[in-house]
Amino acid sequence: MIWNDEFETLPREAIESLQLKRLQQVVERVYATVPFYRNSLDDAGITPDMIRSLDDLQRIPFTLKQDMRDSYPYGLFAAPLEQIVRIHASSGTTGKPTVVGYTRRDIENWSEMMARCFIAAGANKGDVIHNAYGYGLFTGGLGAHYGAEKVGASVIPMSGGNTRKQLMIMQDFGSTVLTCTPSYSLFLAEVAAEEGIDFKNLKLRVGIFGAEPWSETMRQEIEAKLNLKAIDIYGLSEIMGPGVGVECIEAQNGLHLWEDHFIPEIINPDTGEVLPHGEKGELVITTITKEGIPLLRYRTRDITRILPEPCICGRTHVRIERLSGRSDDMLIIRGVNVFPSQIESVLFNIEGVEPHYQLIVDRDGTLDTLEVQVEVNEQTFSDEIKVLQNLSQQIRHSIKEMLGVTCQVRLVEPKTIARSEGKAQRVIDRRKS
Ligand code: DLL
């Protein structure tokens, strides 16, 4: 099923000519209305009429998260506040949040893209969508909500938290689709097991999970524990919120990125050089329909590659590969680049280990140290010391073998690593403090 047949299956040439027209319009718009863009384009010696082909996009300077912080709160808005009908913000780990504003048309486009995502994920009218993304300044809750309503499904606006109540509602209301972070879905599974609730007796069919990195192995774990198809959804508040890209249920392989609204590029994060399709690097997105806060060449810091091959589902928009981490939360441990998702993959393939872990990075003198704290299951925990020692040896060994980094492993009791209702905190980097 496809929500918007006309736009989701446009031939390549039609997508590109639409992109060029819209790119020209957005460059004109920000040049006229946003002093930051006028200055940065002037500095680069570019005027809007110089954008004559999609290749000219490469002449435009990047926009960074810091640029958004510097113009806090409304400095990058391209529409007056009278036209802004919604404001969201993403909480950074440091300093002020990044603020985004939406015009009525922006909300309509966002709902349309989220509707496409729900249909691509296999949800539809008649579904009961249990939305456990947080409602509030975070874009997850309301973003999914509007898309679900647009599709005509029955939305339950649960928001995060109150896990036992979530399970009760899921059972009693007959929820068929679950939307939340992947880590929260596993927490739901854990509490369900404590309560003696078997997901096989629930009506859930599909889960649409995103907002944080997760691995293919975690997908298998979620699908088995929650007895549903787990679909990956990507988005970021700066660009829109959830729904920038989504997997289709037909292929479950790569996320279609809505190219009639966004132009994706992949760059080398160190040099800024644009990389050809298929190569891995940092995703850069230009919004071409947004009115409230259009962004030119926004550096997402997310690492992926563009998969241009046609998809079996019939959508013509390119796919991006499952996100494999961020260029800025990439850990460098004694010179080795390590993404938390790689460690996760190693852990999840080891018998007796639970999908809950935390990485503690520290410094001993001049030497970086990595401690991997991971929960073991009840059964393993009650085993002899020797068994536990062997298990931690095995984890150490696998991580060394797969990633080339030496670490300490600390096996912890079941349910001791803090659970999150939203994004899980996987890394504690003490070197920074
Ligand atoms: O997390 C929007 C969202 C809500 C997406 C619900 C999907 C579902 P922010 O809080 O601004 O927005 O965080 C955006 O989260 O740059 C990625 O690093 C990460 N992220 C989002 N989706 C995925 C995903 C929302 N599917 C940041 N896989 C992004 C990996 C993801 N990382």
Residues whose N, C-alpha, C, O or C-beta is under 5 A from the ligand:
A	BS01	DLL	S90 T139 G140 F209 G210 A211 E212 P213 W214 D232 I233 Y234 G235 L236 S237 E238 G241 P242 T300 D302 L323
